[in-house]
Amino acid sequence: MAMDNQRTGERVADHVREASNPMTRSVGLLGKKTLPAGEALLIRPCWSIHTWFMRFAIDVIFVDREDRVVKVVPNMKPWRMAMAKGAHYVIEMRGGSLNEGGLVPGDQLVLR
């Protein structure tokens, strides 16, 4: 599945993999050395994440039930935590993937 920003028409991710069961959600990106450009991990349900034991920074997008961006955390380094009230799922991408200002709270995401 791919993901676009409805406001700008820009592609946010070419390939989105979903982690929606307890095992895939708990593992997430742990153990990975990097995440290829254009790829993302969607974790559902989820309103908080951590980057403990991770090897690289990630861009994090918190999204509500209507696929609207609640919060964006760019370049979240390893050994950090983040959360967003009202988020229903989280999208994790390789750090630096999101253009500055290209995705802001309130933007509508379209998953195809």
Contacts in CASP RR format, 6 or more apart in sequence:
PFRMAT RR
TARGET T0000
AUTHOR 0000-0000-0000
METHOD contacts of the structure
MODEL  1
MAMDNQRTGERVADHVREASNPMTRSVGLLGKKTLPAGEALLIRPCWSIH
TWFMRFAIDVIFVDREDRVVKVVPNMKPWRMAMAKGAHYVIEMRGGSLNE
GGLVPGDQLVLR
1 15 0 8 1.000
1 16 0 8 1.000
1 18 0 8 1.000
1 111 0 8 1.000
1 112 0 8 1.000
2 11 0 8 1.000
2 13 0 8 1.000
2 14 0 8 1.000
2 15 0 8 1.000
2 16 0 8 1.000
2 111 0 8 1.000
2 112 0 8 1.000
3 11 0 8 1.000
3 12 0 8 1.000
3 13 0 8 1.000
3 16 0 8 1.000
3 40 0 8 1.000
3 91 0 8 1.000
3 109 0 8 1.000
3 110 0 8 1.000
3 111 0 8 1.000
3 112 0 8 1.000
4 10 0 8 1.000
4 11 0 8 1.000
4 12 0 8 1.000
4 109 0 8 1.000
4 110 0 8 1.000
4 112 0 8 1.000
5 12 0 8 1.000
5 102 0 8 1.000
5 103 0 8 1.000
5 107 0 8 1.000
5 108 0 8 1.000
5 109 0 8 1.000
5 110 0 8 1.000
6 107 0 8 1.000
6 108 0 8 1.000
6 109 0 8 1.000
6 110 0 8 1.000
7 107 0 8 1.000
7 108 0 8 1.000
8 102 0 8 1.000
8 107 0 8 1.000
10 99 0 8 1.000
10 102 0 8 1.000
12 40 0 8 1.000
12 61 0 8 1.000
12 91 0 8 1.000
12 93 0 8 1.000
12 98 0 8 1.000
12 103 0 8 1.000
12 109 0 8 1.000
13 38 0 8 1.000
13 39 0 8 1.000
13 40 0 8 1.000
13 91 0 8 1.000
13 93 0 8 1.000
13 97 0 8 1.000
14 38 0 8 1.000
14 39 0 8 1.000
15 38 0 8 1.000
15 39 0 8 1.000
15 40 0 8 1.000
16 39 0 8 1.000
16 40 0 8 1.000
16 41 0 8 1.000
16 42 0 8 1.000
16 91 0 8 1.000
16 111 0 8 1.000
17 39 0 8 1.000
17 40 0 8 1.000
17 41 0 8 1.000
17 42 0 8 1.000
18 24 0 8 1.000
18 41 0 8 1.000
18 42 0 8 1.000
18 43 0 8 1.000
18 44 0 8 1.000
19 25 0 8 1.000
19 27 0 8 1.000
19 28 0 8 1.000
19 41 0 8 1.000
19 42 0 8 1.000
19 43 0 8 1.000
19 44 0 8 1.000
20 43 0 8 1.000
20 44 0 8 1.000
25 43 0 8 1.000
25 44 0 8 1.000
25 46 0 8 1.000
28 41 0 8 1.000
28 43 0 8 1.000
28 92 0 8 1.000
29 35 0 8 1.000
29 41 0 8 1.000
29 54 0 8 1.000
29 58 0 8 1.000
29 92 0 8 1.000
30 53 0 8 1.000
30 54 0 8 1.000
31 53 0 8 1.000
31 54 0 8 1.000
31 55 0 8 1.000
32 54 0 8 1.000
32 55 0 8 1.000
32 56 0 8 1.000
33 55 0 8 1.000
33 56 0 8 1.000
34 55 0 8 1.000
34 56 0 8 1.000
34 94 0 8 1.000
35 41 0 8 1.000
35 56 0 8 1.000
35 58 0 8 1.000
35 92 0 8 1.000
35 93 0 8 1.000
35 94 0 8 1.000
36 94 0 8 1.000
37 94 0 8 1.000
37 97 0 8 1.000
38 93 0 8 1.000
38 94 0 8 1.000
38 97 0 8 1.000
39 93 0 8 1.000
39 94 0 8 1.000
40 91 0 8 1.000
40 92 0 8 1.000
40 93 0 8 1.000
40 97 0 8 1.000
41 91 0 8 1.000
41 92 0 8 1.000
41 93 0 8 1.000
42 89 0 8 1.000
42 90 0 8 1.000
42 91 0 8 1.000
42 111 0 8 1.000
43 49 0 8 1.000
43 89 0 8 1.000
43 90 0 8 1.000
43 91 0 8 1.000
43 92 0 8 1.000
44 88 0 8 1.000
44 89 0 8 1.000
44 90 0 8 1.000
45 88 0 8 1.000
45 89 0 8 1.000
46 87 0 8 1.000
46 88 0 8 1.000
46 89 0 8 1.000
46 90 0 8 1.000
47 62 0 8 1.000
47 83 0 8 1.000
47 84 0 8 1.000
47 85 0 8 1.000
47 86 0 8 1.000
47 87 0 8 1.000
47 88 0 8 1.000
47 90 0 8 1.000
48 81 0 8 1.000
48 82 0 8 1.000
48 83 0 8 1.000
48 84 0 8 1.000
49 60 0 8 1.000
49 81 0 8 1.000
49 82 0 8 1.000
49 83 0 8 1.000
49 90 0 8 1.000
49 92 0 8 1.000
50 80 0 8 1.000
50 81 0 8 1.000
50 82 0 8 1.000
51 57 0 8 1.000
51 58 0 8 1.000
51 76 0 8 1.000
51 77 0 8 1.000
51 78 0 8 1.000
51 79 0 8 1.000
51 80 0 8 1.000
51 81 0 8 1.000
52 78 0 8 1.000
52 79 0 8 1.000
53 78 0 8 1.000
54 78 0 8 1.000
54 79 0 8 1.000
55 78 0 8 1.000
56 78 0 8 1.000
56 94 0 8 1.000
56 95 0 8 1.000
57 75 0 8 1.000
57 76 0 8 1.000
57 77 0 8 1.000
57 78 0 8 1.000
57 94 0 8 1.000
57 95 0 8 1.000
57 96 0 8 1.000
58 75 0 8 1.000
58 76 0 8 1.000
58 92 0 8 1.000
58 93 0 8 1.000
58 94 0 8 1.000
58 95 0 8 1.000
59 72 0 8 1.000
59 73 0 8 1.000
59 74 0 8 1.000
59 75 0 8 1.000
59 76 0 8 1.000
59 92 0 8 1.000
59 93 0 8 1.000
59 94 0 8 1.000
59 95 0 8 1.000
59 96 0 8 1.000
59 97 0 8 1.000
59 98 0 8 1.000
60 72 0 8 1.000
60 73 0 8 1.000
60 74 0 8 1.000
60 76 0 8 1.000
60 82 0 8 1.000
60 90 0 8 1.000
60 91 0 8 1.000
60 92 0 8 1.000
60 93 0 8 1.000
61 69 0 8 1.000
61 71 0 8 1.000
61 72 0 8 1.000
61 90 0 8 1.000
61 91 0 8 1.000
61 92 0 8 1.000
61 93 0 8 1.000
61 98 0 8 1.000
61 103 0 8 1.000
61 109 0 8 1.000
62 69 0 8 1.000
62 70 0 8 1.000
62 71 0 8 1.000
62 72 0 8 1.000
62 73 0 8 1.000
62 82 0 8 1.000
62 83 0 8 1.000
62 84 0 8 1.000
62 86 0 8 1.000
62 87 0 8 1.000
62 89 0 8 1.000
62 90 0 8 1.000
63 69 0 8 1.000
63 70 0 8 1.000
63 87 0 8 1.000
63 88 0 8 1.000
63 89 0 8 1.000
63 90 0 8 1.000
63 91 0 8 1.000
63 109 0 8 1.000
64 70 0 8 1.000
64 86 0 8 1.000
64 87 0 8 1.000
64 88 0 8 1.000
65 88 0 8 1.000
66 108 0 8 1.000
67 108 0 8 1.000
67 109 0 8 1.000
67 110 0 8 1.000
67 111 0 8 1.000
68 106 0 8 1.000
68 107 0 8 1.000
68 108 0 8 1.000
68 109 0 8 1.000
69 103 0 8 1.000
69 104 0 8 1.000
69 105 0 8 1.000
69 106 0 8 1.000
69 107 0 8 1.000
69 108 0 8 1.000
69 109 0 8 1.000
70 84 0 8 1.000
70 85 0 8 1.000
70 86 0 8 1.000
70 87 0 8 1.000
70 105 0 8 1.000
70 106 0 8 1.000
71 82 0 8 1.000
71 84 0 8 1.000
71 87 0 8 1.000
71 105 0 8 1.000
72 98 0 8 1.000
72 103 0 8 1.000
72 104 0 8 1.000
72 105 0 8 1.000
73 82 0 8 1.000
74 95 0 8 1.000
74 96 0 8 1.000
74 98 0 8 1.000
74 100 0 8 1.000
75 95 0 8 1.000
75 96 0 8 1.000
76 82 0 8 1.000
76 95 0 8 1.000
END
